[in-house]
């Protein structure tokens, strides 16, 4: 797959979605399920002046990877071409139920320009050409949910196991599970 010379090894602290999924299948499944509840999510990118840009987006799990597809020359695509860092927040849904928690993936978006890969994706997804296609290289995956009276935060980054931190609704400090 053409990717402008970037690989997971070449980008410090990044991995592919499939590598994350192999390392932490339980958290990966929970994240995929949460993203699957809605079509539209929120993507944060970095504008040319360094300020954040927040845009709606459809995130897609296909061929063992997490993909971001964008209209030609969209601002978010141009942002990612210039600076590949992003944060992707799963749609929280309506009300306060949060349907499985708050899920966020941060990392780098690698633009895929190989025509064969783009056409394969377009055919499988039913997406009209042309478009920008980015493969996600996560540097952090976070799931936050409420269990009883506690907030439970599970976080992963390449090269380390999932951390679970619990926090009560009082002034006691958060505690990390071992």
C-alpha positions in Angstrom: 0.0 0.0 0.0 1.5 3.4 -1.0 1.8 5.6 2.0 4.1 8.5 1.2 7.1 6.6 2.8 5.6 6.5 6.3 5.4 3.2 8.1 4.5 2.3 11.7 8.2 1.8 12.4 9.1 5.1 10.9 6.6 7.1 12.9 7.7 7.1 16.6 5.1 5.8 18.9 2.6 4.7 16.2 1.2 1.3 15.3 -1.3 0.1 12.8 -4.9 -0.7 13.9 -4.3 -4.4 13.2 -1.2 -4.3 15.5 -3.2 -2.7 18.3 -6.1 -5.2 17.7 -3.7 -8.1 17.9 -2.0 -6.8 21.1 -5.3 -5.8 22.9 -8.2 -7.6 21.3 -10.7 -6.9 24.1 -10.2 -3.1 24.1 -10.1 -3.0 20.3 -13.4 -4.9 20.1 -15.0 -2.5 22.6 -13.8 0.5 20.6 -15.0 -0.9 17.2 -18.4 -1.7 18.8 -18.6 1.9 20.1 -17.7 3.4 16.7 -20.2 1.0 15.0 -23.2 2.5 16.9 -23.2 5.6 14.7 -22.0 6.5 11.2 -20.8 10.1 12.0 -18.1 11.0 14.4 -15.8 14.0 15.3 -12.3 14.4 13.9 -9.9 17.0 15.3 -7.0 18.1 13.0 -4.4 20.8 13.2 -4.9 23.9 11.1 -2.0 25.6 9.3 -1.9 28.2 12.1 -1.6 25.5 14.7 -5.2 25.9 16.1 -7.6 22.9 16.2 -10.2 22.1 13.5 -13.1 19.9 14.5 -15.0 18.2 11.6 -17.6 15.5 11.1 -16.3 12.3 9.6 -17.2 8.7 8.9 -14.6 6.3 10.3 -14.4 2.9 8.7 -13.0 -0.5 9.8 -12.0 -2.5 6.8 -9.3 -4.9 5.8 -8.1 -5.1 9.4 -7.4 -1.3 9.6 -9.2 1.9 10.6 -9.7 4.3 7.7 -10.7 7.9 7.2 -12.0 8.9 3.8 -12.5 12.5 2.8 -13.8 14.5 -0.1 -11.1 15.9 -2.5 -9.4 19.0 -1.2 -11.5 19.1 2.0 -9.9 21.2 4.8 -9.5 18.2 7.1 -7.7 16.3 4.3 -5.4 19.2 3.6 -4.7 19.5 7.4 -3.7 15.9 7.6 -1.5 16.1 4.5 0.4 18.9 6.2 0.3 17.5 9.8 -0.9 13.9 10.2 -1.8 14.2 13.9 -5.5 13.8 14.7 -8.0 12.8 17.4 -11.1 10.9 16.6 -14.1 10.9 19.0 -16.9 8.3 18.6 -20.3 10.0 18.4 -21.6 10.2 21.9 -25.2 9.7 20.8 -28.2 11.4 22.3 -28.9 12.0 25.9 -26.5 11.1 28.7 -26.4 7.3 28.4 -23.2 7.3 26.3 -24.0 3.8 25.0 -20.8 2.0 26.1 -18.7 4.9 27.1 -16.6 7.7 25.6 -14.2 6.3 23.0 -11.3 8.2 21.4 -8.4 7.3 19.1 -5.5 9.6 18.6 -2.6 9.2 16.3 -1.3 9.8 12.8 -3.2 9.5 9.5 -1.2 8.2 6.6 -2.5 9.1 3.2 -2.8 6.1 0.9 -2.2 7.1 -2.7 -1.6 3.7 -4.3 -4.4 3.5 -7.0 -4.9 -0.2 -6.5 -5.5 0.2 -2.7 -7.8 3.2 -3.1 -9.8 1.4 -5.8 -10.1 -1.7 -3.7 -11.3 0.3 -0.7 -13.8 2.3 -2.9 -15.2 -0.9 -4.4 -15.5 -2.6 -1.0 -17.0 0.5 0.7 -19.2 1.6 -2.2 -17.5 5.0 -2.1 -17.4 7.2 -5.2 -14.0 8.2 -6.5 -12.1 10.5 -6.2 -11.4 10.9 -2.5 -8.5 11.1 0.0 -7.9 7.9 1.9 -6.0 7.8 5.2 -5.0 4.8 7.2 -5.0 5.4 11.0 -1.8 4.7 13.0 -3.0 5.0 16.6 -0.7 6.4 19.2 -3.4 6.3 21.9 -6.7 4.6 22.3 -9.0 5.6 25.2 -12.3 4.3 26.5 -14.0 5.9 29.5 -17.2 4.6 31.0 -19.1 4.7 34.3 -19.3 1.6 36.5 -21.5 2.2 39.5 -20.1 5.2 41.3 -16.8 5.1 39.5 -15.4 6.4 36.2 -13.2 3.8 34.6 -10.6 4.9 32.1 -8.8 2.3 29.9 -5.9 3.6 27.8 -3.4 2.0 25.4 -0.3 3.3 23.6 2.1 1.4 21.4 4.7 -0.6 23.4 2.8 -0.8 26.6 -0.1 -2.8 28.0 -3.6 -1.3 28.6 -3.8 0.8 31.8 -7.0 0.9 33.8 -7.6 3.9 36.1 -10.6 4.2 38.4 -11.8 7.4 39.9 -14.7 7.8 42.4 -17.1 10.7 42.6 -15.3 12.0 45.7 -12.0 13.8 46.3 -9.9 10.7 46.7 -7.1 10.3 44.1 -7.5 8.1 41.1 -6.1 4.6 41.4 -4.5 2.4 38.8 -5.3 -1.3 38.6 -2.4 -3.7 38.3 
